[in-house]
């Protein structure tokens, strides 16, 4: 496989939490407070960092017994679904206790230690992007280099936190089950991490690398076609890729696309993120503080609700002075005094908004019957956008509304390749990656041509 050069990565987890104070020059910080803060994180239900506490027993899983090797699989992560590392050589910083330089690359996302009070300001300053409306591109702050390591491997998409704590679990449940079916990491299951802050126009090298990886994986596995598994924003990335490949290429290399929790028509949580910030559903985090960096990601603009699927007069943001619909994004950003948001929306709104069919066999797996943001109401004059709104909820997976999850229905008349769906309930956008029903659906697709293979492959312990 053709891989990006991997820099030396620093050890990124801290077993003695008193070292957190030393690391950030915060010797005056109370270590007991740090411990309590981290304990809250570890005991919370980390729906937005990964599923917590779910275990999949694969020791007795039935392995592939067909006459040929299984179809290789490539995992494409979503927003926040890749580890990010940073290296610093800054001349200034937001606080005296923030590090200006680092010898090696260190874990930036997901690193729970960087979300501690005060320290989070250092994190937000390092992870933010700076948009240039003249070049239509973003850059990192001066002296900050950020990478998404591990292309071709699975570790950096299996776990968001390099220390492998359960709150950072991402694709691990799926990959662990696949290992029980006879798959080998790095041979016939690969990961394709990317800098999820950016949208497709800034990720051209990634698309070239993924194309090469699909082709080389096909060749390395006895010309077995590849199954693409994508989650959330990764579905946008996959659709963008497939829409730009010839039909002959797709027929040769792609066996199936499994789209999990796809925000094909956008998400109202993105509107909340731009307006008042999104605290990842963790009460210890400040939404307004997180907004400082969340707004700077072009991928967020790519995930705004698609006007094709919202009525022209449907109010998505209500304030005492005016209401906003999906046709009012420009005024929405003007009234928030964030013109870069409108420029980034113009850069991304046509990337996949027309929802051209992928023209490959497709299975969409999504959750429903979980309350999902549908409308934001700012009740008092002056609340918008710096006060958290009242949220009106509808159906969906907690992050993506049902209308967006089911937007692929329009493809039933656009392509001849099969389209199927699997729905789950009682779960949410990220937790579903660990569900037995989801993993069973993936297995049934992988082994569809292996006659007699059972889907009773795994035991799931709540």
N, C-alpha and C positions, 0 to 999 in steps of 0.2 A: 504494500500500500504506500501511496505517496503521502507522507505526513509533514506537517509543519515542524520546523525546528523547535524542539522543546527546551526552554531555558531551565537553568537550575532553579528548583523550587525550594523555598525554605520550609522547615518543619512548621506546621501551621496550627497545632493544637497545644493547649497549655493544660498540664495536669495539676500544677500547683497554681491556684488562681491568684495567689499573692503576686505572681509574676506579671499579671495584667497591669498592676500598678506600676511596676518597674518598666514594662514595655512602653507605656505611654507617659512616663515621667509623672505619675500621679501618686506619689508616695503619701500624699495627704488624704487620699481616698480611703474610706473605711472598707477594709477587706470583707467584713461581715456583710455590709450592704451589697458588695459585689456578689458574694456567694448567694445571698437571698435572691438577687435579681436573676442570676443564672438559673437558680432552682425553679423560679417561676417559669422561665422559658422552657426548661426541660420537662416540666410537668404539665404544661399547657397542651391542648390539642392543636398541633401545628398544622392546621388545614392548609395554610398558605406557605408552609415551608416543606411539606411532605407529610405523609401519613405517619402517625405515632402509635406504636404499640402493636401493630398488626404483624402476625407471623405466618409464614407459609412453610409448610413442611414438605420438602421435596425428596426426602430420603427414599421414599418408596414409589416415586413417580415412574410410570412406564415410559421407557425410552423408545426412540424410533426403531421400528423393526421392518421397515420397508426394504426394497431392493436397492435403493439409492440413498444418498445423503439428503438431509432435510434442506429446505430452502433457506439460504442465508438471510439474515435479518439486519437491517440498519435502523437504529433508533435516533429519531430527530426530536430533540427536547423543545420545551415551550419557554414562555417568559419566566425567567428566573430558574430555568431548568438546567443550566450549565454552570459549573464552577468558574469563577473569575479570579485571576491572580493579578497583583499589581506590583510594580517596582517604582520607587520614589527617588526623585532627585530634584526637590523643590527648593526654591529660594525663599518662599513665604508660606505661611500656613494660617489656618483659621484660629488656632489656639496655641499657646506656648507649649502645651503638653502633647500636641500632635507631632508625630515624627515627620521630618522633612526628607529624610533619605532612608534607603534600605539597601542592604548589601545584595540580597537575593529577592526574587519574587515571593510574595506572601499571599495567603488566602484573603481575598477581599469579599467574595460572595460564594457560599454562605459562611460567614464567620460570626457566630453568636457573640463572641467577645467584643466585636466591633460595634455591636448594637447596645452596649452599655451606656448609661447616662454620661453625657459629656463626650465620651469617646465616639459616640455616634456622629458628632459634628465632624470629626476627622474622616470617618467613613463616607459621609455624604459629600464632603468636599472632594474626595478621591474618586468616587463612583459617578459623579455628575458628568454631563457632556456640555459642550459649548457649541451652539449652532451658529453657522455663518450663512445668512440668507443670500449672500452673493454667490458662494460656491455650492450652496444647497447641501453642504456636508457638515458633520460634527467633528469635534476634536476633544481630546481629554484636556484637563487643565495642564498648565505648564509644569513639566517635571513629573508627570504621571504617565506610566505606560501600563496598559491593561490588556491582558490576553485571556483567551478561553482555551486552556490546555487540554491535552488528551485526545485529540482528534484521531479517530480510528479505534481507540480503546473504549471501554464502557464505564470505567470507574468514575469519571467526572460527570457522567449523567446518571449513574446509579445512585450516587450520593452527592448532595449539594454541599455538605460539610466534609472536608477531607478527613476529619477525625472519625467519620462513620457513626456519629450518634444518630439515634433513631429519628430525631426531629428533622434530620436532613435527608431522609430516605426519599428517593425519587423513582427511578426505573429499577431499583434493586429487586423488588418483589417479582417483576417480570423476568429479569435476567436470571435470578436465582432459580426460578421455576424452569426456565429454558435449559439451564445447566443440568437439571435433573432429567431433562428429555434427551440429553446427549449433545447439547450445544457446547461450544468452546469459545470463551471470550477471546476476541482478537482474531479468530479464525472464521467462524460463520455467524457471529453476532458482533456488530460494531456500533460505536456511538459516534454521533456527528455534532459535538458541542459547537456553539457559536456565541458571539457577543450579543446577547438577547436585547441589549439596549438599542441596537441599531436595526433598521429596516433593510429590506432587500437591496436597494440601490447602493448601500455602503458595504455589502457583504458579497461582492462579486467573487473574490477569491474562495470564499466558502462554497459557493455554488459550483465552481470549477472543481474543487477538491471532492465534493460529494459526488459529482458526476464521475470522476475518476474512480472513486471508491466503489461506487455501484458496479462499474465495469470490471474493475480488478477483482472484486468479491465474486462476481459472476464467474469469472475465469478460474479463480482459485478454488471454486467449489463445483468443479466438473460441469461448468456451464448451466448451473441451476439458477433460475431466475430469482431475483431479490424481492423480499417482502419489506416494504417500508412501514415503520410504526412511528407515528408522530402524535404529539400531544399539544393541545392548546395553540399557542403562537406557532409551534412547529408545523401545524396544519397549514397555516398561511405560507410558511416557507416551502412546504412540500408542494402545495398547489402552484405556487409561483414557479417552482422548478419544472413540474410536469407540463405546465402550460407552454413552456419554452422548449420542450423537447419534441422531436419528430415522432410521429406515430410508429414508424418502423423501429426507432430506438426504444420506445416504451414497450412495444410488443416483444422485443428481443430480451430486454433486461428486467422488466418489472412483472412480477407474479401477482402482487396484490398490494394495495395500500390500505392500512388500518389507521383510521383517523380517530383519535380519542379526544373527547371533549373539545370539538373544533369550534372556535368562535368565527365561523364562516361569515357571519353578518355583523361581527363586532360585539362589544360588551359595554353595558352601562357602567360597569365599575371603572372603565377608562374615563368616562365623563366625571365620575366622582374624583378620581385621581387628579385630573386636571383642575377641577374646581377647588376642592377642599383637602385634597390629599387622601391617601389610603393607608391606614395603619396596619395592614395585613391581618386585621382582626385580632391584633394583640394590644390589650389595653395599656401595656407599659410603653408603647411607642406613640409618639406624637405624629398625627397625620399631617399637620401643617409643616412640621419639620421634614418629614419624608417627601413632601410635595416639592421641596427645593430641588431634589434630584430626579424624582419621578417624572416631572414635567419635561425634563431635558431629553428624554428618550424618544427618537423617531418611531420606534416600534409601538409606543403608546398611541401615537396618532394613527398608525396603521390599524389599530384595534377599536377605533371609534365606531359607533353604530352606523351601519350602512343604510343610506337613504332608500335603497331598494326595498328594505324590509320594515321600515317605519313609515307610518302615514305622514303626509305632509303637514297635517295640522295636529299631530300627536305631540303633546308637551312632554319633554324629557327633563327640563329644568324649569321650576316655577319660582318666581320671586314676586314681591309686592309690586315692583315697578314694571316688570316685563317677563314674558315667558320665552323659552327657547325650544325649537324643534331641531331635527337633524338638518334642516335647511338653514339654520342660523349659526353655524359654527364660527363664521367670521366675526359676527357680532359678539358671540359667546367669548371668544378670545380677546376681542377689543375691550369688552367690559371687565375682563379680568386683568387687563393691562399685561397680556402675555402674547404679543404678536408672533413670537417664534412658533407658538403652537399652531397658529393658522398656516404659517409657511410650511411646517412639517406635515400638516394635513394635506396641503396641496401636493407635496412631494410623494405622498403615499396613497392617496385616495383612489388612484386608478390602478394600483398594482394588482389587486385581486378582486376589486369591488364588483366587477361585472360577472364574477363567478362562472367562468368558462369551465365546462366539465373537464375532469382530468383525463378521461378516456383510458382508464385502467380499471380492473376489478377493484371494487371499493367496499369496505365495511366501516360503518361509522358506529362508534361505541360512545354512548353519552348517558349522563345521569339526569333525572328529572325529579319533580316533587320536592325540591329543596327551594326554599324561598330565596329569590334572586332579585337584586335591584332592578327596578323598572322605571322609577321616576324620582327626582330629587326635589324637595320642597324647602325653600328658605323662607321661613314664616315672617320674619321681621325685616323691615327696611334696614339695609346696611349689613345684613348677615352674609350676603353673597359677596365674595366666595370664601371668606375667612372663618366662618362658623360652620360647624358640621351640620348638614341638612337633615331633615326628616326624610327617611327613605321609604318609598312605596314599593312593595315587593310583588313579584309575580312568580311564574314557574320557571325552572331551570336547574342548573347544577350548583347554584350559590354564587357563581361568577359569570356564567354565560346564560342568557335567557333561552328559553325553549325555541323561540322563533329563529335564533341564530344557530343553535345546535342542529335544527332541522332544515336549515337553508339549502342543504344538499338535495332536498326533494326535487328542486328544479332540474337536476341533472338526469332524472329518470327518463325524460323525453329528449335528452341531449346526447346520450351515449348508449351504445349497444352492450357495453361491458356490464357485468352484473353489479348491482348495488344492493347492499343489505344493511340492516341496522341491528344493534343490540342495545337495549335500554336497561338501566339499573336504577334502583331507588334506595333511599336511606343512606345516601353517601353524597359526596360532593366532588368538585372539580379536580382536586388533587388526591383525595383519599381513594378515589376509584381506581387509581393505578395499582393499588394493593389488593383489590377485591378478587376473590376466587372466580366469580362469574366473568370478570373481564379477562383474567388470565386464561380461563377455560376457552373463551371465545377466540383468543389469539391462538391457542393451541389447535383448536379445530380448523382454523384457516391454514396454519402451517402444515398440518398433516391431512389436509383434505384429500390428497391423492394416495394416502396410505390406508388401504382397505382394512377394515377391522380394528382400527385404532380407536380406543375408547376415550371419551372425554372425562371419565372419572379418574383424573390423573393426580389429584392433589387434595390434601386435607387443609382446611383453613380454620385456624384457631382465633376466635375473637379475643 
